[in-house]
């Protein structure tokens, strides 16, 4: 595995506790999201209408089971002291890339993920803009190794287009949108067409990342509940997390978005890959049987849109690479998920070696490096 | 392929239009599920109290797709193959397809899993179970019907399960998805799991048999259309949720001999589902007693779960990871999705690259073992 170039197509920033207090207009006052130390809960990220999020989950790279339990406890008590500074310091970030043997990373938000659930559109746009500026500054330290993904609010499509154009100009290479839009505004709706058109025109990949869906407003009681990785409903729920983005993709495909915008690039981020081959089979099967009954039939098979317009990141899911002959050699992108709990850091090269057993070297190279380099036009030299 | 032995682990009956009208106890007659002409459109609808009307021709749209299917859905029983209710005809249709035996599920009974009236549901299921036992008696080695069990009342469910075992039925269908307030990991079901384990009767979670049937009271169910197609992954999500409930709710720990069959939910997603279960468990599951299991989640799947599929070639592709002993090929005869009369051809195509011995297990032996099928 020496001399092997590796790009992580899905890694994360760890935003400073006061990022939005510093960067969002004062007119929003107390509504601005921030990290606080609660009485019982320790350090949590709070934002209007959202359940408090224990920040330590954002920097538990390389831990699991008992060790994770201890770490989460310490993180809740001590907060950012337990985090690696590479979450906000680009100099440190490059060092942590080197520790893991990774040449470049496509960078996603951490705390910004839950902000996709904000119900105040003005506040959301202000927060996303503050983040985008901060991220662009971070990436400017080493643009070849730090590839930033913007946050775009689609509460107002016109504003979304404007922010997408602005973030492209400041050097960001892709954009996150809701992993699942509000139920009454599915991605099948033509209101999004100006945005799809802009992304296609600018060749900006759009990412649907796990846990970035917008949910109906929660009750006061539900909001007070702190998310903990403790009970059975959590472990069952983890299995269903990826359904959210799968549903959005199904809407995008059968809703004809990829037919109307043949060059659009959609990225499924951190939703694994092992399900995609079957998903393609199942959509084609349904389309062969029932497609002629559609109001506006598609002009290709669903799987053909997937092959042309969809990319997918994954960490240690060995089933995706196993099925590369059916799909994935040009569309899968390995990721480390640094510095989150699920991360393969600092053992990424070892994990890759293990999970790609039986996969030809040229296919492995595409999945762990070339596909991301191509999609994001990353210059490795 | 000439000597290829094949069992379909998921085929269907097509109930006569008046099955429940003629067989239900007189006190239920007014509410009896029945088939009526579609007054607002064409074709015939299956109707039952509180259940969304269902166009019956969907139950025998075998080999049809696209425009042809659209026309077919306007038809009634004249378009059905009599093998849906006539066992002599059934054996002929098995021969046409090169199939030695079938595990046979209901068709019209599926929406009845959504009935609100528990008494009516039990009565309907009892009638069905008697009828299929008669059907089976024509040729027990080749006809293996699956019973319908209502779990609205657990004790009555146990009794009916025992009765069905005596009638010679080889397995039982329960809700594919139980009511939200009565998940399968609730201990109220334990007497039923104990009975199924004791009787060695596999329990099936079949597609579209959930307690809460979507679109209730929304008029006739429609096939096709973009919205319908967007729901195509829905059944897979449902069975994943139900299996997670069995695993993390420790049902398989309490009942190590329990056999759960995922029916008609494909097979290509299971390897990834198992990977994700284990990944999550390694990270988060061992943190508390409540979530700690005595084996890895995937080990429960290997021990306690079987899955039927038709022309999903992704499942067989993952056989090295899972499925060699747990996948069971099915024809889905006589439904729209069926591979009949080309099953052998479909099998040959979908199992390319799969070793012969593994293929033999998946298309034949696994079902023989699970259901104790004796062909000779």
Interface residues (C-beta under 8 A of the other chain):
Chain A: X64 X65 X66 X68 X69 X188 X229 X230 X231 X232 X234 X235 X236 X238 X239 X240 X242 X243 X246 X247 X250 X251 X254 X255 X256 X272 X273 X274 X275 X277 X278 X279 X281 X282 X283 X285 X286 X287 X288 X289 X290 X291 X292 X293 X294 X295 X296 X316 X317 X318 X319 X320 X322 X323 X325 X326 X341 X342
Chain B: X65 X66 X67 X69 X70 X185 X223 X224 X225 X226 X228 X229 X230 X232 X233 X236 X237 X240 X241 X244 X245 X248 X249 X266 X267 X268 X269 X271 X272 X273 X275 X276 X277 X279 X280 X281 X282 X283 X284 X285 X286 X287 X288 X290 X291 X311 X312 X313 X314 X315 X317 X318 X320 X321 X336 X337
